Amino acid sequence: MLAATARDGTFRIWDTATRLPLGPRLHFDDTQSRLTALAFTPDGDSLVTGGPQDTAIVWDLDPERLIDRACDLAGRNLTRGEWELYMPEGTPYRKTCPQWPEPPDG
């Protein structure tokens, strides 16, 4: 199960089982507006944030779609350095994008 918290125009997603954040704080918008609403969709695959100027953003949280999107955008697998920076501590390195070769430092 996931939870979300908001502060100063940013929000963070948490894994309630481990009580650890899933990634860094995310910015609501370019103007750093304060959030006035924050809710998960019933299926838990998306988070909807709202701001003071009737602005709403739907954030896709489905892990498979996020991995596919990241692989398409990057056009490669994560390097070991990126893996250590972005993945939870202690997670063994693995190839995440099957369509791309493993990086030289992988």
C-alpha positions as CSV (number, residue, x, y, z in Angstrom):
1,M,0.0,0.0,0.0
2,L,1.2,3.5,-0.8
3,A,0.8,6.8,1.0
4,A,1.6,10.4,-0.1
5,T,2.7,13.5,1.8
6,A,3.0,17.1,0.5
7,R,5.0,20.1,1.6
8,D,6.2,23.3,-0.1
9,G,5.0,22.6,-3.6
10,T,6.4,19.0,-3.5
11,F,5.0,15.6,-2.6
12,R,6.5,12.2,-1.8
13,I,5.2,8.7,-2.2
14,W,5.8,6.2,0.7
15,D,5.6,2.4,0.9
16,T,3.6,1.9,4.0
17,A,4.9,-1.7,4.5
18,T,8.6,-0.6,4.8
19,R,7.8,3.0,5.9
20,L,10.4,4.2,3.3
21,P,10.0,6.8,0.6
22,L,9.8,5.7,-3.0
23,G,12.2,8.0,-4.7
24,P,12.8,11.7,-4.2
25,R,10.3,14.5,-3.6
26,L,8.4,15.4,-6.8
27,H,7.5,19.0,-7.7
28,F,3.8,19.7,-8.2
29,D,4.4,22.4,-10.9
30,D,6.9,24.9,-12.2
31,T,5.6,27.7,-10.0
32,Q,6.0,25.7,-6.7
33,S,2.4,26.3,-5.9
34,R,1.2,24.8,-2.6
35,L,-0.9,21.7,-3.0
36,T,-4.5,21.9,-2.0
37,A,-5.5,18.4,-2.8
38,L,-3.8,15.0,-2.9
39,A,-5.6,11.7,-3.6
40,F,-5.0,8.2,-5.0
41,T,-7.3,6.8,-7.6
42,P,-9.4,3.8,-6.4
43,D,-7.0,1.3,-8.2
44,G,-4.0,2.9,-6.6
45,D,-2.2,3.2,-9.9
46,S,-2.3,7.0,-10.0
47,L,-2.1,10.0,-7.7
48,V,-4.0,13.2,-8.4
49,T,-2.7,16.5,-7.1
50,G,-4.5,19.7,-7.1
51,G,-3.4,23.3,-6.7
52,P,-4.9,26.7,-5.7
53,Q,-5.6,27.7,-9.4
54,D,-7.8,24.7,-10.1
55,T,-4.8,22.9,-11.5
56,A,-4.9,19.1,-11.4
57,I,-2.2,16.6,-12.4
58,V,-2.6,12.8,-12.7
59,W,0.7,11.0,-11.8
60,D,1.0,7.5,-13.1
61,L,2.4,5.2,-10.4
62,D,2.1,1.8,-12.1
63,P,5.7,0.3,-11.8
64,E,5.6,-1.5,-15.1
65,R,4.5,1.5,-17.1
66,L,7.0,3.7,-15.3
67,I,9.9,1.2,-16.1
68,D,8.8,1.0,-19.7
69,R,8.6,4.8,-20.0
70,A,12.0,5.3,-18.4
71,C,13.6,2.7,-20.7
72,D,12.0,4.4,-23.7
73,L,13.2,7.9,-22.6
74,A,16.7,6.8,-21.7
75,G,17.3,4.5,-24.6
76,R,19.5,2.4,-22.4
77,N,19.9,0.5,-19.1
78,L,20.9,2.2,-15.9
79,T,24.7,2.3,-15.2
80,R,25.8,0.9,-11.8
81,G,26.3,4.5,-10.6
82,E,22.8,5.4,-11.5
83,W,21.4,2.2,-10.0
84,E,23.2,3.0,-6.6
85,L,21.8,6.6,-6.7
86,Y,18.2,5.8,-7.6
87,M,17.4,2.4,-6.3
88,P,16.9,1.4,-2.7
89,E,20.1,0.7,-0.8
90,G,21.1,-3.0,-1.0
91,T,19.1,-3.7,-4.2
92,P,21.3,-5.9,-6.4
93,Y,22.1,-4.5,-9.8
94,R,20.2,-5.9,-12.7
95,K,19.4,-5.1,-16.3
96,T,16.0,-3.2,-16.3
97,C,15.5,-2.6,-20.0
98,P,15.5,-5.9,-21.9
99,Q,15.5,-4.2,-25.3
100,W,18.9,-2.5,-24.6
101,P,22.3,-4.0,-24.0
102,E,23.9,-3.9,-20.5
103,P,26.1,-0.8,-20.1
104,P,29.9,-1.3,-20.1
105,D,30.1,-0.7,-16.4
106,G,27.1,-3.0,-15.7
